[in-house]
Amino acid sequence: MAESVYKIIELVGTSDKSWEDAARAAVERAGGSLRDLRVAEVVTLDMTVENNKVSLFRAKIKLSFKYEDA
């Protein structure tokens, strides 16, 4: 069996609805330009607040994909 190597990047997704939607947005957007996505790990959840109300949910994720030689 050949050994594999994976690259890990950090992304921040945002949503005005939920942390789940924010994480999903990051993965789906990355999937538009990266191939062979493997694992997404939620690192941090936070939110921005405006006028004493939550205005944006943010999810920082680590996303791995298979590294291929050029």
HELIX and SHEET records of a PDB file:
HELIX    1   1 TRP A   19  ALA A   30  1                                  12    
SHEET    1   A 3 TYR A   6  SER A  15  0                                        
SHEET    2   A 3 LYS A  53  LYS A  66 -1                                        
SHEET    3   A 3 LEU A  37  GLU A  50 -1                                        
END                                                                             
